[in-house]
Amino acid sequence: MLPHSQKRITRLLITVLATGMLWFTACENDLENIKKISSMTSGEAIDTTRGVDVIYSDSAMVKGRMITPLLIKYSTAKPYDVMPDGVKVISFNKLGKEEGTIVADSGIQLENENITKFYKNVIVTTADGTTFRSEEMIWDQPKKIVYSNLRVEMHRANGDVTFGTSFISDDKLTNPSIKGATGDYSVPENQMQ
């Protein structure tokens, strides 16, 4: 049997160890919470949604639709969404008729700026059948423009093809301006003489 003073020291040691373990565990949990909170402000994904189909409307009129299999939201000072597995955007006119589409392998939407960037195998189709192809298209909604700083191809319904080093247009793609333009154009026979 232990003397009285050794029993007291043993109890004191057990109490100190138990208190230390509780304090360490409490600190560890707090550290985990701090890490989670700081990761939210450092740009870690805060929401992942699969099978996204969003309808955009204004005054009860459907303006557009965005479809993507995966949307990942990031929380930063400038929040953004990533669509890594493909995206399709359909725009509609005032009568609800499809006006054009944008299809890409991936996209990024900058929430505060209302800018959507489409990447890799980007194909934009207009109501008149004109298609634009590039590895990048940027849709700046506040400025109402679509542009690319990379090589672009424009295919018209009549078979004309224009190639360029970059381009800019209004967001309806009715007035495209292509830099460094070359192409294959059909010329009616009566104009060849």
C-alpha positions in Angstrom: 0.0 0.0 0.0 1.2 3.5 -0.9 1.9 6.1 1.8 -0.6 9.0 2.0 1.8 11.5 0.3 2.3 9.2 -2.7 -1.5 8.6 -3.1 -1.9 12.4 -3.2 0.9 12.8 -5.8 -0.7 10.0 -7.9 -4.1 11.7 -7.8 -2.6 15.1 -8.6 -0.7 13.6 -11.5 -3.8 11.8 -12.9 -5.8 15.1 -12.5 -3.1 17.1 -14.4 -2.9 14.5 -17.2 -6.7 14.3 -17.6 -6.9 18.2 -17.6 -4.1 18.4 -20.2 -5.7 15.8 -22.4 -9.0 17.7 -22.3 -7.3 21.0 -23.0 -5.3 19.5 -26.0 -8.5 17.9 -27.5 -10.4 21.1 -27.1 -7.6 23.0 -28.8 -7.4 20.5 -31.6 -11.2 20.8 -32.3 -10.8 24.6 -32.3 -7.9 24.4 -34.7 -10.0 22.2 -37.0 -12.8 24.8 -36.9 -10.4 27.6 -37.6 -8.9 25.7 -40.6 -12.4 25.1 -42.0 -13.4 28.8 -41.6 -10.1 30.0 -43.1 -10.3 27.6 -46.1 -13.7 29.2 -46.9 -12.1 32.6 -47.3 -9.1 31.2 -49.1 -11.1 29.9 -52.1 -12.0 26.3 -51.1 -15.2 24.9 -52.7 -18.2 25.6 -50.5 -20.9 23.9 -52.6 -20.9 21.2 -55.3 -24.1 20.6 -57.3 -24.7 18.0 -59.9 -27.2 18.0 -62.8 -27.7 21.8 -62.8 -30.4 23.3 -65.1 -30.9 27.0 -64.4 -33.5 29.3 -66.1 -32.7 33.0 -66.3 -35.7 35.3 -66.6 -36.5 39.0 -66.4 -40.1 40.3 -65.9 -41.5 36.8 -66.3 -39.8 36.3 -69.6 -37.3 33.5 -70.1 -34.0 35.0 -71.3 -31.7 32.0 -71.0 -31.0 28.6 -69.7 -27.7 27.1 -68.4 -27.2 23.3 -68.2 -24.1 21.7 -66.7 -23.5 18.3 -65.1 -21.3 19.7 -62.3 -21.2 23.2 -60.8 -18.7 24.0 -58.0 -19.0 27.3 -56.1 -16.0 28.9 -54.6 -16.1 31.5 -51.8 -13.4 34.2 -52.1 -13.4 38.0 -52.1 -14.6 37.6 -55.7 -16.8 34.5 -55.7 -16.9 32.3 -58.8 -18.4 29.1 -60.1 -16.6 26.4 -62.0 -18.2 24.0 -64.5 -15.4 21.5 -65.2 -17.5 18.8 -67.0 -19.0 20.9 -69.7 -21.6 23.7 -70.0 -24.4 24.7 -72.4 -26.0 28.1 -72.4 -29.2 28.8 -74.5 -30.5 32.3 -75.1 -34.0 33.1 -76.0 -35.6 36.1 -77.8 -38.7 38.0 -76.6 -41.0 35.4 -78.2 -39.3 32.6 -76.3 -37.7 31.2 -79.4 -34.1 29.9 -79.2 -31.7 32.7 -80.3 -28.4 31.0 -79.9 -26.3 28.5 -77.9 -22.8 28.3 -76.4 -21.4 24.9 -75.7 -17.9 24.2 -74.1 -16.0 21.6 -72.3 -15.6 23.8 -69.2 -16.5 27.2 -67.9 -16.0 29.7 -65.1 -18.6 32.3 -64.0 -17.4 35.3 -62.1 -20.4 36.2 -60.0 -19.6 39.9 -59.1 -18.5 40.8 -62.6 -21.2 38.9 -64.5 -18.6 37.5 -66.8 -18.6 33.9 -68.0 -15.5 32.3 -69.6 -15.9 29.2 -71.7 -12.9 27.0 -72.5 -11.9 24.2 -74.8 -14.0 23.1 -77.9 -16.2 26.2 -77.6 -18.9 26.4 -80.2 -21.3 29.3 -80.4 -24.3 29.0 -82.7 -26.6 31.9 -83.7 -30.2 31.9 -84.9 -29.2 32.3 -88.5 -26.9 29.2 -88.4 -23.6 31.0 -88.1 -21.1 29.2 -85.8 -18.0 30.4 -84.0 -15.4 28.0 -82.8 -12.5 28.7 -80.5 -10.7 27.4 -77.5 -11.9 30.4 -75.5 -15.0 32.6 -75.5 -15.7 35.3 -72.9 -19.2 36.7 -72.4 -19.2 40.0 -70.6 -22.8 40.6 -69.8 -22.6 44.2 -68.4 -20.7 45.3 -71.6 -23.0 43.1 -73.8 -20.1 41.7 -75.7 -18.6 38.3 -76.6 -14.9 38.0 -77.4 -12.0 35.7 -77.8 -8.2 36.4 -77.6 -7.4 33.1 -79.2 -7.8 31.8 -82.8 -11.4 31.7 -84.0 -13.3 30.3 -86.9 -16.6 31.7 -88.2 -18.8 29.4 -90.4 -21.7 31.0 -92.1 -24.8 29.1 -93.3 -23.9 29.9 -97.0 -20.6 28.0 -96.6 -18.3 31.0 -96.1 -15.5 30.4 -93.5 -13.5 33.1 -91.8 -10.4 32.5 -89.7 -8.9 35.0 -87.3 -6.5 35.5 -84.5 -9.1 37.0 -82.2 -12.6 38.5 -82.3 -15.1 40.7 -80.6 -18.8 41.1 -81.1 -22.0 42.3 -79.5 -23.6 39.6 -77.3 -26.1 38.7 -80.1 -23.1 38.1 -82.5 -24.7 40.2 -85.2 -21.6 42.4 -85.7 -18.5 40.3 -85.3 -15.1 41.9 -85.9 -12.4 39.4 -86.6 -8.7 40.4 -86.4 -6.2 38.9 -88.8 -9.1 37.6 -90.9 -8.6 35.1 -93.8 -11.0 32.7 -95.2 -12.8 30.8 -97.9 -15.7 32.7 -99.5 -18.2 31.8 -102.2 -18.6 34.5 -104.9 -21.6 34.4 -107.2 -20.6 33.7 -110.8 -22.0 37.0 -112.1 -19.6 38.9 -109.8 -16.5 37.0 -111.1 -16.5 38.7 -114.5 
